[in-house]
Amino acid sequence: MSQAEVYVVEPSGDVVFRSGFKNAFAGAFFIWQKLCDKYGFYQASPLDARDGITGFHAGKAMLDGFQQLFSHMPEMSAADYLIMESTCDGAIVPKDLMPKLAVALRSFAEVYPGGNQSLLADLIDTLCTEDIRGIAFRQTSIAQNSWDLVDNPDNEDSEERPLNIDRDKLTSTGVEHWFIEELEEHDGT
């Protein structure tokens, strides 16, 4: 079974695996589904006529909803924004925002039970006491690991090493890593 993985950014800058939560669908995917519902982004999308199918397709509507959700992130509440941004590839939650993420995840879990957000909040509380620079996620273990690098991928003898945020600009998936910044609360959300 797939899992959502938690990584810590050590003082040296190395990003190393710390823990995993079974069932990746209870992590980011669960968050995206619930926030799509909250913000009304699940809208039936007609398939193109060229597909030879008429009517509506729930999978396409779901993916369209996710696309809308990500494009409207700045309009979300600060808590939802923090949760959403933490699910992005390359995102690092700095240590000073970790307590706010834990609170946001607990509030989310109260409204939307069934995911692994309360377990994640408990882990974040523990990690807040450690000497780390932040945390990052691999939202599903079946996807390529962004946080491990191979210096010479063409050489089969090359070994994986942790990404170091001070030395390595891009993750192994080619995404630039960044530290999340807090979104100020605004009217309308």
C-alpha positions, 0 to 999 in steps of 0.5 A, a space after each residue: 500500500 502506498 504511503 504519505 512520507 514526512 521528511 525533515 530538513 536537518 541543520 546541515 540542509 539534508 532532507 531525510 525521511 522521518 516517518 510515513 503514514 499508510 494510505 496516501 489517499 488519506 493525505 494530500 488527495 483527501 485534502 484536495 477532495 475536501 477543499 474542492 468540496 468546500 470551495 465548490 470546485 467539483 463541477 461536471 465537465 462535459 467531455 470533448 465531442 472528439 472523444 466520441 463520448 457524450 455526457 459527463 465524466 466524474 474523473 475529468 470533473 475531479 481533475 478540473 476541480 483540482 486544477 481550479 483549487 490550485 489556481 485559487 489558492 491565494 483566495 483561500 483562508 490562511 489555514 487552508 492555504 498553508 495546508 494546500 501549499 504543504 502538499 505541493 512538490 518541492 514545498 518545505 514548511 519552515 520550523 516557525 510555521 510548523 505549529 500553525 500547520 499542526 493547528 490547521 491540520 487538527 482543525 481540518 481533521 475535526 471538520 473532515 474526519 477520515 484522513 491522516 491529518 490528526 496523526 500528521 499534526 501529532 508528528 509535527 508537534 513532536 518534530 517542533 521540539 527537534 533541532 530541524 529547519 523544517 519539514 517536507 512531504 512526499 505525498 505518495 510513495 508510488 511517485 518518484 522521490 523528490 528528496 533523494 538525488 543520484 549525482 550521476 544517474 547514468 552511472 548504475 553504481 551511483 548511490 542515492 543521497 539526500 537532497 541538500 537545500 543549501 547545495 541542490 537547487 532542484 529536487 530529483 523531479 526537476 522542481 525547485 524547492 522553496 520555503 512556504 511563507 505564511 499567507 495573511 488572513 483576508 476578507 471573504 474567506 
